[in-house]
Amino acid sequence: MIPIFDYILLIFLIVAAVISLKVKDLLSASMVFGIYSFLICLLWAEMGAVDVAFTEAAVGAGVSAVFLIATVYNTKRRSSD
Amino acid sequence: MREFLEQSIQPYFNYWVYVILMMIGLWATIAKNNLIKKLIGMSIFQTAIILFYVSVGVKKDSKIPIIPHQVEEHHAAEDGNHAGGHGEHGAKRVTEKHVIEPDKFANPLPHVLMLTAIVVGVSTLGVALAVVQMLFKEFGTLEEDEILAQIKTADSASLDV
């Protein structure tokens, strides 16, 4: 565990979470959520949980981003909040 | 202030961020109006809980939980068997190499539990997004208040008849 890297990743994580909830375009929200997932994957590799990290990279970042984009494609792109 | 920073925040920074992320997720799940935003908040909540569990398993200066030098151990055992007179020496080397210091590895038990949690979280998200698409086909909108208003007018219309 590397402390400085840890702090930077955790702060970026909070920023990415807030941006993905605040942005009004749902496609942008899905993409920023993908960025959030890759950041937390990097955090787990750094904390020594490599198995969790590659599961998150494949399943969390890959599949859930695809699900979200498919739903936005089939429905509306604008959000009121 | 400095004392508080050094004693309470710096050693437990992972836990502070875990609580902040969990509260962001809870706020989005309750207060957001758009259904997809609610689901993104739910996913953030889940990853926050996984962050807590993985943080529990981390030790200071710990490495990934894989035991190295497996091949060398095997070689040392073979040498001991073949060398005859030096057999005792070889066996001693093997026992020395078998010592594993748990302090140097992160605890792998929470990692294994959280693998299941990630997969379950993604399948929950998939089912929820399928339900959102069905709701969009039915009502033509993703906003919660508009859906509730449509349900209300439909209910009052059926009561009037």
gemmi code that builds the backbone of each chain (N, CA, C; Angstrom):
import gemmi

chains = {
    "A": [
        ("MET", (0.847, -1.201, 0.000), (0.000, 0.000, 0.000), (0.878, 1.244, 0.000)),
        ("ILE", (0.657, 2.128, -0.988), (1.472, 3.341, -1.130), (0.617, 4.536, -0.716)),
        ("PRO", (0.923, 5.230, 0.400), (0.009, 6.234, 0.941), (-0.367, 7.359, -0.026)),
        ("ILE", (0.624, 7.985, -0.700), (0.304, 9.149, -1.540), (-0.640, 8.745, -2.671)),
        ("PHE", (-0.315, 7.642, -3.341), (-1.138, 7.110, -4.433), (-2.554, 6.837, -3.936)),
        ("ASP", (-2.629, 6.283, -2.715), (-3.914, 5.979, -2.087), (-4.763, 7.245, -1.925)),
        ("TYR", (-4.159, 8.301, -1.361), (-4.915, 9.540, -1.138), (-5.399, 10.133, -2.450)),
        ("ILE", (-4.494, 10.176, -3.461), (-4.880, 10.785, -4.745), (-6.052, 10.014, -5.347)),
        ("LEU", (-5.962, 8.661, -5.339), (-7.029, 7.855, -5.931), (-8.344, 8.055, -5.204)),
        ("LEU", (-8.294, 8.126, -3.853), (-9.543, 8.251, -3.091), (-10.207, 9.595, -3.359)),
        ("ILE", (-9.384, 10.673, -3.487), (-9.983, 11.980, -3.762), (-10.590, 12.015, -5.170)),
        ("PHE", (-9.870, 11.445, -6.162), (-10.426, 11.371, -7.514), (-11.722, 10.576, -7.532)),
        ("LEU", (-11.796, 9.552, -6.679), (-12.976, 8.690, -6.599), (-14.208, 9.494, -6.187)),
        ("ILE", (-14.040, 10.326, -5.141), (-15.168, 11.148, -4.683), (-15.577, 12.127, -5.767)),
        ("VAL", (-14.557, 12.744, -6.439), (-14.867, 13.711, -7.500), (-15.642, 13.031, -8.627)),
        ("ALA", (-15.197, 11.833, -9.040), (-15.870, 11.127, -10.134), (-17.288, 10.757, -9.739)),
        ("ALA", (-17.498, 10.327, -8.487), (-18.850, 9.957, -8.039), (-19.769, 11.173, -8.090)),
        ("VAL", (-19.286, 12.342, -7.600), (-20.139, 13.535, -7.583), (-20.445, 13.987, -8.999)),
        ("ILE", (-19.432, 13.969, -9.904), (-19.672, 14.419, -11.282), (-20.694, 13.511, -11.963)),
        ("SER", (-20.566, 12.180, -11.778), (-21.485, 11.277, -12.470), (-22.908, 11.449, -11.971)),
        ("LEU", (-23.089, 11.953, -10.744), (-24.461, 12.178, -10.277), (-24.964, 13.569, -10.619)),
        ("LYS", (-24.052, 14.539, -10.851), (-24.487, 15.915, -11.080), (-24.730, 16.225, -12.544)),
        ("VAL", (-24.089, 15.498, -13.466), (-24.176, 15.858, -14.877), (-25.572, 15.516, -15.415)),
        ("LYS", (-26.104, 16.378, -16.328), (-27.499, 16.208, -16.752), (-27.654, 15.252, -17.923)),
        ("ASP", (-26.589, 15.069, -18.714), (-26.639, 14.153, -19.846), (-26.402, 12.729, -19.341)),
        ("LEU", (-27.338, 11.809, -19.609), (-27.208, 10.466, -19.034), (-26.079, 9.667, -19.657)),
        ("LEU", (-25.745, 9.934, -20.954), (-24.618, 9.226, -21.567), (-23.309, 9.648, -20.898)),
        ("SER", (-23.164, 10.959, -20.619), (-21.962, 11.415, -19.905), (-21.907, 10.817, -18.513)),
        ("ALA", (-23.080, 10.716, -17.860), (-23.109, 10.123, -16.521), (-22.621, 8.683, -16.564)),
        ("SER", (-23.030, 7.921, -17.605), (-22.573, 6.532, -17.729), (-21.072, 6.467, -17.937)),
        ("MET", (-20.535, 7.367, -18.774), (-19.092, 7.333, -19.045), (-18.302, 7.690, -17.787)),
        ("VAL", (-18.773, 8.705, -17.033), (-18.052, 9.079, -15.817), (-18.170, 7.970, -14.780)),
        ("PHE", (-19.281, 7.244, -14.805), (-19.392, 6.095, -13.906), (-18.391, 4.997, -14.288)),
        ("GLY", (-18.139, 4.845, -15.613), (-17.089, 3.914, -16.043), (-15.722, 4.347, -15.540)),
        ("ILE", (-15.450, 5.676, -15.580), (-14.184, 6.198, -15.048), (-14.079, 5.890, -13.558)),
        ("TYR", (-15.188, 6.088, -12.825), (-15.233, 5.768, -11.387), (-14.869, 4.301, -11.155)),
        ("SER", (-15.436, 3.405, -11.979), (-15.165, 1.973, -11.802), (-13.702, 1.653, -12.047)),
        ("PHE", (-13.100, 2.277, -13.082), (-11.681, 1.992, -13.348), (-10.797, 2.551, -12.237)),
        ("LEU", (-11.181, 3.710, -11.660), (-10.402, 4.271, -10.547), (-10.443, 3.339, -9.344)),
        ("ILE", (-11.627, 2.780, -9.043), (-11.718, 1.918, -7.871), (-11.011, 0.589, -8.152)),
        ("CYS", (-10.959, 0.174, -9.416), (-10.187, -1.019, -9.801), (-8.698, -0.792, -9.545)),
        ("LEU", (-8.206, 0.402, -9.910), (-6.806, 0.768, -9.657), (-6.517, 0.788, -8.165)),
        ("LEU", (-7.482, 1.295, -7.384), (-7.327, 1.353, -5.932), (-7.195, -0.045, -5.338)),
        ("TRP", (-7.959, -1.004, -5.865), (-7.889, -2.357, -5.312), (-6.597, -3.053, -5.681)),
        ("ALA", (-6.107, -2.806, -6.903), (-4.799, -3.365, -7.268), (-3.729, -2.805, -6.349)),
        ("GLU", (-3.871, -1.523, -5.988), (-2.888, -0.885, -5.114), (-2.992, -1.396, -3.681)),
        ("MET", (-4.205, -1.805, -3.252), (-4.380, -2.294, -1.884), (-4.072, -3.783, -1.752)),
        ("GLY", (-3.634, -4.445, -2.824), (-3.241, -5.846, -2.728), (-4.338, -6.826, -3.061)),
        ("ALA", (-5.492, -6.343, -3.522), (-6.601, -7.240, -3.860), (-6.665, -7.391, -5.374)),
        ("VAL", (-5.699, -8.106, -5.963), (-5.634, -8.168, -7.432), (-6.809, -8.926, -8.028)),
        ("ASP", (-7.314, -9.949, -7.318), (-8.444, -10.711, -7.871), (-9.698, -9.848, -7.954)),
        ("VAL", (-9.930, -9.054, -6.884), (-11.068, -8.128, -6.920), (-10.861, -7.096, -8.015)),
        ("ALA", (-9.606, -6.665, -8.222), (-9.332, -5.632, -9.222), (-9.666, -6.120, -10.621)),
        ("PHE", (-9.258, -7.319, -10.991), (-9.579, -7.698, -12.380), (-11.028, -8.098, -12.555)),
        ("THR", (-11.683, -8.582, -11.484), (-13.128, -8.807, -11.615), (-13.857, -7.487, -11.814)),
        ("GLU", (-13.427, -6.449, -11.066), (-14.068, -5.144, -11.212), (-13.823, -4.569, -12.605)),
        ("ALA", (-12.586, -4.741, -13.142), (-12.285, -4.190, -14.462), (-13.134, -4.850, -15.532)),
        ("ALA", (-13.330, -6.179, -15.422), (-14.100, -6.873, -16.453), (-15.588, -6.682, -16.251)),
        ("VAL", (-16.069, -6.923, -15.026), (-17.505, -6.963, -14.766), (-18.037, -5.571, -14.417)),
        ("GLY", (-17.404, -4.901, -13.447), (-17.932, -3.611, -12.990), (-17.815, -2.538, -14.039)),
        ("ALA", (-16.583, -2.336, -14.543), (-16.383, -1.246, -15.499), (-16.914, -1.620, -16.867)),
        ("GLY", (-16.608, -2.844, -17.338), (-17.006, -3.215, -18.690), (-18.490, -3.440, -18.831)),
        ("VAL", (-19.013, -4.450, -18.119), (-20.390, -4.886, -18.369), (-21.399, -3.849, -17.890)),
        ("SER", (-21.179, -3.245, -16.710), (-22.218, -2.316, -16.229), (-22.232, -1.046, -17.065)),
        ("ALA", (-21.075, -0.600, -17.596), (-21.084, 0.557, -18.492), (-21.854, 0.233, -19.767)),
        ("VAL", (-21.664, -0.994, -20.288), (-22.397, -1.392, -21.498), (-23.897, -1.436, -21.222)),
        ("PHE", (-24.293, -1.980, -20.057), (-25.719, -2.025, -19.694), (-26.303, -0.620, -19.635)),
        ("LEU", (-25.583, 0.295, -18.982), (-26.095, 1.666, -18.833), (-26.233, 2.336, -20.196)),
        ("ILE", (-25.214, 2.170, -21.078), (-25.272, 2.825, -22.390), (-26.399, 2.222, -23.227)),
        ("ALA", (-26.599, 0.899, -23.113), (-27.696, 0.270, -23.858), (-29.038, 0.810, -23.390)),
        ("THR", (-29.189, 1.003, -22.076), (-30.454, 1.551, -21.570), (-30.663, 2.985, -22.036)),
        ("VAL", (-29.592, 3.796, -22.038), (-29.725, 5.176, -22.508), (-30.080, 5.195, -23.989)),
        ("TYR", (-29.507, 4.257, -24.767), (-29.801, 4.175, -26.203), (-31.266, 3.820, -26.427)),
        ("ASN", (-31.838, 2.940, -25.591), (-33.223, 2.520, -25.780), (-34.227, 3.498, -25.190)),
        ("THR", (-33.781, 4.403, -24.308), (-34.736, 5.338, -23.690), (-34.315, 6.764, -24.039)),
        ("LYS", (-34.400, 7.675, -23.067), (-34.096, 9.093, -23.312), (-32.702, 9.434, -22.801)),
        ("ARG", (-32.122, 10.496, -23.407), (-30.758, 10.858, -23.019), (-30.732, 11.986, -22.004)),
        ("ARG", (-31.787, 12.807, -21.972), (-31.778, 13.958, -21.061), (-32.324, 13.554, -19.696)),
        ("SER", (-31.770, 14.209, -18.666), (-32.269, 13.977, -17.316), (-32.629, 15.327, -16.704)),
        ("SER", (-33.618, 15.345, -15.807), (-34.033, 16.632, -15.241), (-33.093, 17.062, -14.125)),
        ("ASP", (-32.429, 16.133, -13.436), (-31.516, 16.556, -12.366), (-30.133, 15.924, -12.532)),
    ],
    "B": [
        ("MET", (-6.125, 20.855, 15.882), (-6.523, 20.594, 14.497), (-5.520, 19.664, 13.820)),
        ("ARG", (-4.222, 20.001, 13.968), (-3.176, 19.183, 13.366), (-3.144, 17.791, 13.995)),
        ("GLU", (-3.363, 17.778, 15.319), (-3.391, 16.504, 16.038), (-4.540, 15.617, 15.545)),
        ("PHE", (-5.699, 16.268, 15.372), (-6.879, 15.559, 14.869), (-6.605, 14.993, 13.483)),
        ("LEU", (-5.919, 15.814, 12.642), (-5.617, 15.384, 11.286), (-4.691, 14.177, 11.292)),
        ("GLU", (-3.682, 14.213, 12.177), (-2.693, 13.136, 12.160), (-3.209, 11.869, 12.832)),
        ("GLN", (-4.049, 12.021, 13.853), (-4.473, 10.837, 14.596), (-5.766, 10.223, 14.089)),
        ("SER", (-6.675, 11.060, 13.586), (-7.993, 10.512, 13.233), (-8.216, 10.384, 11.740)),
        ("ILE", (-7.669, 11.318, 10.952), (-7.993, 11.271, 9.525), (-6.955, 10.495, 8.745)),
        ("GLN", (-5.682, 10.775, 8.969), (-4.653, 10.161, 8.124), (-4.607, 8.628, 8.213)),
        ("PRO", (-4.641, 8.014, 9.408), (-4.573, 6.544, 9.430), (-5.848, 5.867, 8.949)),
        ("TYR", (-6.962, 6.580, 8.996), (-8.250, 5.962, 8.634), (-8.856, 6.623, 7.405)),
        ("PHE", (-7.989, 7.098, 6.492), (-8.511, 7.856, 5.345), (-9.423, 6.997, 4.483)),
        ("ASN", (-9.068, 5.702, 4.313), (-9.918, 4.801, 3.538), (-11.330, 4.742, 4.119)),
        ("TYR", (-11.414, 4.701, 5.453), (-12.731, 4.574, 6.087), (-13.531, 5.854, 5.959)),
        ("TRP", (-12.846, 7.022, 6.046), (-13.558, 8.290, 5.841), (-14.139, 8.339, 4.438)),
        ("VAL", (-13.320, 7.955, 3.434), (-13.811, 8.000, 2.055), (-14.932, 6.987, 1.859)),
        ("TYR", (-14.827, 5.843, 2.532), (-15.901, 4.840, 2.444), (-17.226, 5.416, 2.949)),
        ("VAL", (-17.161, 6.147, 4.082), (-18.402, 6.731, 4.615), (-18.936, 7.816, 3.676)),
        ("ILE", (-18.023, 8.649, 3.135), (-18.481, 9.720, 2.240), (-19.139, 9.132, 0.990)),
        ("LEU", (-18.494, 8.129, 0.387), (-19.057, 7.522, -0.825), (-20.401, 6.869, -0.534)),
        ("MET", (-20.507, 6.221, 0.644), (-21.760, 5.561, 0.992), (-22.875, 6.584, 1.156)),
        ("MET", (-22.541, 7.749, 1.753), (-23.579, 8.769, 1.924), (-23.956, 9.397, 0.586)),
        ("ILE", (-22.967, 9.559, -0.331), (-23.297, 10.053, -1.678), (-24.269, 9.087, -2.363)),
        ("GLY", (-23.986, 7.780, -2.249), (-24.854, 6.789, -2.871), (-26.247, 6.777, -2.266)),
        ("LEU", (-26.315, 6.902, -0.941), (-27.626, 6.906, -0.269), (-28.447, 8.122, -0.680)),
        ("TRP", (-27.749, 9.301, -0.752), (-28.441, 10.529, -1.162), (-28.984, 10.381, -2.572)),
        ("ALA", (-28.166, 9.818, -3.488), (-28.626, 9.687, -4.872), (-29.783, 8.712, -4.957)),
        ("THR", (-29.727, 7.621, -4.196), (-30.802, 6.627, -4.267), (-32.116, 7.206, -3.770)),
        ("ILE", (-32.053, 8.079, -2.751), (-33.291, 8.620, -2.193), (-33.738, 9.868, -2.939)),
        ("ALA", (-32.824, 10.816, -3.174), (-33.252, 12.161, -3.567), (-33.268, 12.396, -5.060)),
        ("LYS", (-32.569, 11.591, -5.867), (-32.550, 11.865, -7.308), (-33.891, 11.521, -7.921)),
        ("ASN", (-34.241, 12.253, -8.986), (-35.543, 12.072, -9.610), (-35.475, 11.108, -10.794)),
        ("ASN", (-34.334, 11.096, -11.477), (-34.182, 10.234, -12.650), (-33.847, 8.806, -12.216)),
        ("LEU", (-34.483, 7.814, -12.868), (-34.310, 6.430, -12.407), (-32.903, 5.900, -12.670)),
        ("ILE", (-32.276, 6.311, -13.791), (-30.916, 5.829, -14.077), (-29.927, 6.434, -13.083)),
        ("LYS", (-30.167, 7.709, -12.698), (-29.307, 8.329, -11.682), (-29.435, 7.586, -10.345)),
        ("LYS", (-30.632, 7.157, -10.030), (-30.843, 6.368, -8.807), (-30.014, 5.088, -8.858)),
        ("LEU", (-29.991, 4.432, -10.032), (-29.259, 3.164, -10.133), (-27.753, 3.383, -10.057)),
        ("ILE", (-27.266, 4.504, -10.642), (-25.834, 4.816, -10.511), (-25.495, 5.035, -9.033)),
        ("GLY", (-26.395, 5.709, -8.301), (-26.184, 5.899, -6.867), (-26.145, 4.579, -6.118)),
        ("MET", (-27.004, 3.640, -6.516), (-26.997, 2.319, -5.871), (-25.675, 1.598, -6.110)),
        ("SER", (-25.144, 1.711, -7.333), (-23.852, 1.071, -7.623), (-22.733, 1.701, -6.810)),
        ("ILE", (-22.778, 3.039, -6.635), (-21.747, 3.701, -5.824), (-21.832, 3.224, -4.374)),
        ("PHE", (-23.041, 3.050, -3.867), (-23.245, 2.513, -2.508), (-22.593, 1.131, -2.375)),
        ("GLN", (-22.825, 0.270, -3.378), (-22.264, -1.086, -3.311), (-20.746, -1.060, -3.327)),
        ("THR", (-20.152, -0.253, -4.216), (-18.690, -0.214, -4.267), (-18.114, 0.373, -2.988)),
        ("ALA", (-18.860, 1.277, -2.319), (-18.379, 1.822, -1.048), (-18.292, 0.719, 0.005)),
        ("ILE", (-19.296, -0.156, 0.047), (-19.255, -1.241, 1.027), (-18.116, -2.204, 0.721)),
        ("ILE", (-17.875, -2.467, -0.583), (-16.757, -3.337, -0.957), (-15.444, -2.683, -0.556)),
        ("LEU", (-15.368, -1.340, -0.707), (-14.152, -0.619, -0.296), (-13.889, -0.803, 1.194)),
        ("PHE", (-14.953, -0.787, 2.010), (-14.781, -1.026, 3.447), (-14.199, -2.403, 3.708)),
        ("TYR", (-14.759, -3.430, 3.074), (-14.302, -4.792, 3.348), (-12.858, -5.000, 2.912)),
        ("VAL", (-12.494, -4.429, 1.732), (-11.121, -4.622, 1.273), (-10.154, -3.842, 2.166)),
        ("SER", (-10.579, -2.674, 2.672), (-9.712, -1.898, 3.566), (-9.435, -2.638, 4.869)),
        ("VAL", (-10.382, -3.459, 5.328), (-10.170, -4.235, 6.549), (-8.992, -5.201, 6.378)),
        ("GLY", (-8.824, -5.762, 5.161), (-7.791, -6.768, 4.955), (-6.398, -6.223, 4.733)),
        ("VAL", (-6.250, -4.894, 4.588), (-4.942, -4.320, 4.271), (-4.106, -4.185, 5.533)),
        ("LYS", (-2.804, -4.566, 5.436), (-1.882, -4.320, 6.541), (-0.809, -3.354, 6.071)),
        ("LYS", (-0.031, -2.840, 7.018), (1.016, -1.891, 6.654), (2.116, -2.610, 5.872)),
        ("ASP", (2.526, -2.042, 4.743), (3.567, -2.605, 3.871), (3.235, -4.024, 3.421)),
        ("SER", (1.957, -4.320, 3.213), (1.589, -5.671, 2.791), (1.624, -5.786, 1.272)),
        ("LYS", (1.917, -7.012, 0.802), (1.960, -7.270, -0.642), (0.737, -8.098, -1.028)),
        ("ILE", (0.651, -8.454, -2.313), (-0.487, -9.259, -2.757), (-0.378, -10.665, -2.155)),
        ("PRO", (-1.507, -11.312, -1.822), (-1.463, -12.600, -1.112), (-1.111, -13.781, -2.004)),
        ("ILE", (0.124, -13.791, -2.531), (0.610, -14.927, -3.319), (1.959, -15.334, -2.736)),
        ("ILE", (2.164, -16.638, -2.461), (3.415, -17.101, -1.866), (4.442, -17.329, -2.978)),
        ("PRO", (5.588, -16.625, -2.942), (6.580, -16.793, -4.009), (7.513, -17.980, -3.761)),
        ("HIS", (8.423, -18.248, -4.692), (9.497, -19.247, -4.587), (8.968, -20.658, -4.404)),
        ("GLN", (7.856, -20.994, -5.022), (7.332, -22.352, -4.916), (8.262, -23.333, -5.631)),
        ("VAL", (8.830, -22.938, -6.771), (9.667, -23.831, -7.575), (10.978, -24.117, -6.842)),
        ("GLU", (11.560, -23.101, -6.240), (12.833, -23.280, -5.533), (12.687, -24.275, -4.390)),
        ("GLU", (11.583, -24.228, -3.675), (11.350, -25.166, -2.578), (11.393, -26.604, -3.066)),
        ("HIS", (10.728, -26.838, -4.203), (10.660, -28.171, -4.771), (12.064, -28.670, -5.108)),
        ("HIS", (12.891, -27.795, -5.716), (14.268, -28.132, -6.068), (15.066, -28.524, -4.828)),
        ("ALA", (14.917, -27.749, -3.772), (15.682, -28.006, -2.553), (15.324, -29.385, -1.992)),
        ("ALA", (14.055, -29.759, -2.036), (13.637, -31.063, -1.526), (14.247, -32.181, -2.354)),
        ("GLU", (14.273, -32.010, -3.671), (14.854, -33.042, -4.551), (16.343, -33.204, -4.282)),
        ("ASP", (17.047, -32.080, -4.153), (18.481, -32.131, -3.860), (18.735, -32.922, -2.584)),
        ("GLY", (17.916, -32.676, -1.588), (18.077, -33.351, -0.308), (17.936, -34.862, -0.444)),
        ("ASN", (16.981, -35.306, -1.270), (16.766, -36.741, -1.424), (17.920, -37.404, -2.172)),
        ("HIS", (18.443, -36.731, -3.178), (19.456, -37.350, -4.013), (20.850, -37.302, -3.389)),
        ("ALA", (21.120, -36.323, -2.573), (22.488, -36.104, -2.126), (22.930, -37.085, -1.039)),
        ("GLY", (22.034, -37.835, -0.409), (22.424, -38.841, 0.582), (23.025, -38.217, 1.817)),
        ("GLY", (24.336, -38.030, 1.796), (25.038, -37.534, 2.976), (24.602, -36.139, 3.369)),
        ("HIS", (24.230, -35.335, 2.361), (23.816, -33.963, 2.665), (22.310, -33.851, 2.860)),
        ("GLY", (21.647, -34.983, 3.036), (20.181, -34.980, 3.129), (19.670, -34.106, 4.252)),
        ("GLU", (20.321, -34.188, 5.376), (19.857, -33.423, 6.533), (19.914, -31.917, 6.257)),
        ("HIS", (21.015, -31.514, 5.611), (21.203, -30.102, 5.271), (20.080, -29.609, 4.357)),
        ("GLY", (19.783, -30.455, 3.329), (18.724, -30.074, 2.382), (17.380, -29.951, 3.079)),
        ("ALA", (17.065, -30.888, 3.977), (15.783, -30.851, 4.672), (15.671, -29.586, 5.514)),
        ("LYS", (16.788, -29.181, 6.113), (16.766, -27.984, 6.951), (16.431, -26.754, 6.121)),
        ("ARG", (17.047, -26.705, 4.913), (16.779, -25.571, 4.038), (15.304, -25.510, 3.649)),
        ("VAL", (14.726, -26.682, 3.425), (13.318, -26.722, 3.034), (12.437, -26.182, 4.160)),
        ("THR", (12.703, -26.625, 5.393), (11.843, -26.155, 6.484), (11.994, -24.652, 6.684)),
        ("GLU", (13.192, -24.137, 6.466), (13.357, -22.693, 6.593), (12.528, -21.951, 5.559)),
        ("LYS", (12.476, -22.511, 4.346), (11.732, -21.820, 3.291), (10.230, -21.967, 3.471)),
        ("HIS", (9.797, -22.940, 4.267), (8.362, -23.114, 4.450), (7.748, -22.117, 5.410)),
        ("VAL", (8.599, -21.331, 6.095), (8.055, -20.349, 7.030), (7.383, -19.220, 6.246)),
        ("ILE", (6.102, -18.981, 6.533), (5.348, -17.915, 5.863), (5.008, -16.863, 6.903)),
        ("GLU", (5.347, -15.606, 6.603), (5.002, -14.533, 7.545), (3.699, -13.885, 7.103)),
        ("PRO", (2.628, -14.081, 7.848), (1.328, -13.540, 7.424), (1.276, -12.018, 7.430)),
        ("ASP", (2.184, -11.375, 8.179), (2.173, -9.913, 8.228), (2.501, -9.286, 6.877)),
        ("LYS", (3.183, -10.053, 6.008), (3.624, -9.468, 4.745), (2.571, -9.565, 3.645)),
        ("PHE", (1.469, -10.279, 3.907), (0.437, -10.422, 2.889), (-0.856, -9.758, 3.341)),
        ("ALA", (-1.590, -9.181, 2.382), (-2.925, -8.685, 2.700), (-3.834, -9.878, 2.982)),
        ("ASN", (-4.814, -9.690, 3.858), (-5.713, -10.788, 4.224), (-6.627, -11.129, 3.038)),
        ("PRO", (-6.535, -12.349, 2.486), (-7.305, -12.650, 1.275), (-8.765, -13.016, 1.521)),
        ("LEU", (-9.180, -13.228, 2.758), (-10.565, -13.670, 2.997), (-11.608, -12.618, 2.583)),
        ("PRO", (-11.466, -11.321, 2.979), (-12.438, -10.327, 2.507), (-12.448, -10.174, 0.997)),
        ("HIS", (-11.287, -10.353, 0.330), (-11.254, -10.249, -1.128), (-12.164, -11.286, -1.762)),
        ("VAL", (-12.061, -12.533, -1.252), (-12.843, -13.616, -1.840), (-14.337, -13.388, -1.623)),
        ("LEU", (-14.689, -12.863, -0.423), (-16.107, -12.583, -0.179), (-16.605, -11.501, -1.117)),
        ("MET", (-15.760, -10.479, -1.391), (-16.210, -9.362, -2.195), (-16.305, -9.674, -3.679)),
        ("LEU", (-15.601, -10.729, -4.147), (-15.768, -11.158, -5.543), (-17.232, -11.483, -5.815)),
        ("THR", (-17.856, -12.231, -4.893), (-19.280, -12.560, -5.035), (-20.127, -11.300, -5.038)),
        ("ALA", (-19.773, -10.340, -4.163), (-20.577, -9.122, -4.053), (-20.551, -8.327, -5.352)),
        ("ILE", (-19.392, -8.287, -6.046), (-19.310, -7.539, -7.311), (-20.229, -8.154, -8.353)),
        ("VAL", (-20.181, -9.491, -8.465), (-20.992, -10.164, -9.490), (-22.483, -9.986, -9.194)),
        ("VAL", (-22.852, -10.125, -7.914), (-24.256, -9.926, -7.540), (-24.687, -8.491, -7.822)),
        ("GLY", (-23.795, -7.518, -7.566), (-24.125, -6.112, -7.823), (-24.397, -5.858, -9.283)),
        ("VAL", (-23.579, -6.438, -10.182), (-23.798, -6.202, -11.610), (-25.087, -6.862, -12.071)),
        ("SER", (-25.411, -8.067, -11.540), (-26.672, -8.681, -11.982), (-27.866, -7.905, -11.457)),
        ("THR", (-27.764, -7.336, -10.238), (-28.842, -6.467, -9.734), (-29.040, -5.272, -10.652)),
        ("LEU", (-27.913, -4.657, -11.069), (-27.994, -3.489, -11.952), (-28.642, -3.857, -13.287)),
        ("GLY", (-28.293, -5.048, -13.820), (-28.869, -5.468, -15.086), (-30.370, -5.648, -15.007)),
        ("VAL", (-30.846, -6.317, -13.958), (-32.294, -6.533, -13.797), (-33.000, -5.192, -13.607)),
        ("ALA", (-32.400, -4.290, -12.815), (-33.026, -2.995, -12.565), (-33.116, -2.178, -13.843)),
        ("LEU", (-32.071, -2.232, -14.697), (-32.120, -1.473, -15.944), (-33.160, -2.052, -16.896)),
        ("ALA", (-33.344, -3.393, -16.874), (-34.401, -3.994, -17.685), (-35.767, -3.508, -17.231)),
        ("VAL", (-35.970, -3.401, -15.903), (-37.249, -2.895, -15.385), (-37.444, -1.444, -15.789)),
        ("VAL", (-36.331, -0.651, -15.792), (-36.436, 0.757, -16.209), (-36.858, 0.854, -17.669)),
        ("GLN", (-36.312, -0.024, -18.525), (-36.715, 0.022, -19.939), (-38.188, -0.326, -20.108)),
        ("MET", (-38.686, -1.299, -19.307), (-40.116, -1.626, -19.386), (-40.975, -0.463, -18.921)),
        ("LEU", (-40.514, 0.241, -17.871), (-41.254, 1.415, -17.388), (-41.283, 2.498, -18.455)),
        ("PHE", (-40.164, 2.655, -19.194), (-40.128, 3.669, -20.243), (-41.106, 3.318, -21.356)),
        ("LYS", (-41.221, 2.019, -21.695), (-42.180, 1.611, -22.721), (-43.612, 1.902, -22.267)),
        ("GLU", (-43.866, 1.734, -20.964), (-45.222, 1.905, -20.431), (-45.574, 3.383, -20.319)),
        ("PHE", (-44.665, 4.205, -19.762), (-45.014, 5.585, -19.425), (-44.351, 6.623, -20.322)),
        ("GLY", (-43.314, 6.259, -21.070), (-42.658, 7.212, -21.960), (-41.773, 8.224, -21.266)),
        ("THR", (-41.354, 7.961, -20.029), (-40.476, 8.896, -19.327), (-39.629, 8.129, -18.313)),
        ("LEU", (-38.511, 8.772, -17.890), (-37.649, 8.164, -16.882), (-37.722, 8.901, -15.554)),
        ("GLU", (-38.523, 9.989, -15.488), (-38.571, 10.787, -14.257), (-39.598, 10.195, -13.301)),
        ("GLU", (-39.212, 10.104, -12.037), (-40.076, 9.432, -11.075), (-41.367, 10.202, -10.834)),
        ("ASP", (-41.264, 11.570, -10.738), (-42.479, 12.335, -10.416), (-43.500, 12.255, -11.546)),
        ("GLU", (-43.015, 12.247, -12.820), (-43.953, 12.153, -13.942), (-44.651, 10.790, -13.950)),
        ("ILE", (-43.892, 9.731, -13.658), (-44.508, 8.394, -13.613), (-45.569, 8.339, -12.516)),
        ("LEU", (-45.244, 8.906, -11.332), (-46.201, 8.883, -10.216), (-47.450, 9.689, -10.556)),
        ("ALA", (-47.260, 10.840, -11.261), (-48.416, 11.659, -11.631), (-49.308, 10.900, -12.609)),
        ("GLN", (-48.678, 10.202, -13.578), (-49.480, 9.428, -14.535), (-50.261, 8.325, -13.831)),
        ("ILE", (-49.632, 7.665, -12.854), (-50.325, 6.600, -12.115), (-51.509, 7.189, -11.343)),
        ("LYS", (-51.286, 8.383, -10.760), (-52.338, 9.015, -9.963), (-53.549, 9.378, -10.820)),
        ("THR", (-53.289, 10.005, -11.992), (-54.414, 10.378, -12.858), (-55.138, 9.137, -13.353)),
        ("ALA", (-54.401, 8.085, -13.665), (-55.051, 6.848, -14.122), (-55.921, 6.276, -13.013)),
        ("ASP", (-55.437, 6.328, -11.777), (-56.206, 5.804, -10.640), (-57.490, 6.591, -10.428)),
        ("SER", (-57.361, 7.962, -10.462), (-58.568, 8.771, -10.206), (-59.568, 8.605, -11.345)),
        ("ALA", (-59.079, 8.441, -12.586), (-59.982, 8.225, -13.715), (-60.748, 6.920, -13.544)),
        ("SER", (-60.070, 5.886, -13.099), (-60.757, 4.601, -12.927), (-61.731, 4.653, -11.763)),
        ("LEU", (-61.435, 5.501, -10.741), (-62.366, 5.626, -9.611), (-63.631, 6.367, -10.029)),
        ("ASP", (-63.462, 7.413, -10.924), (-64.629, 8.177, -11.363), (-65.599, 7.307, -12.148)),
        ("VAL", (-65.051, 6.388, -12.964), (-65.931, 5.500, -13.747), (-66.528, 4.441, -12.828)),
    ],
}
model = gemmi.Model(1)
for chain_id, residues in chains.items():
    chain = gemmi.Chain(chain_id)
    for i, (resn, *xyz) in enumerate(residues, 1):
        res = gemmi.Residue()
        res.name, res.seqid = resn, gemmi.SeqId(i, " ")
        for name, pos in zip(("N", "CA", "C"), xyz):
            atom = gemmi.Atom()
            atom.name, atom.element = name, gemmi.Element(name[0])
            atom.pos, atom.b_iso = gemmi.Position(*pos), 0.0
            res.add_atom(atom)
        chain.add_residue(res)
    model.add_chain(chain)
structure = gemmi.Structure()
structure.add_model(model)
structure.setup_entities()
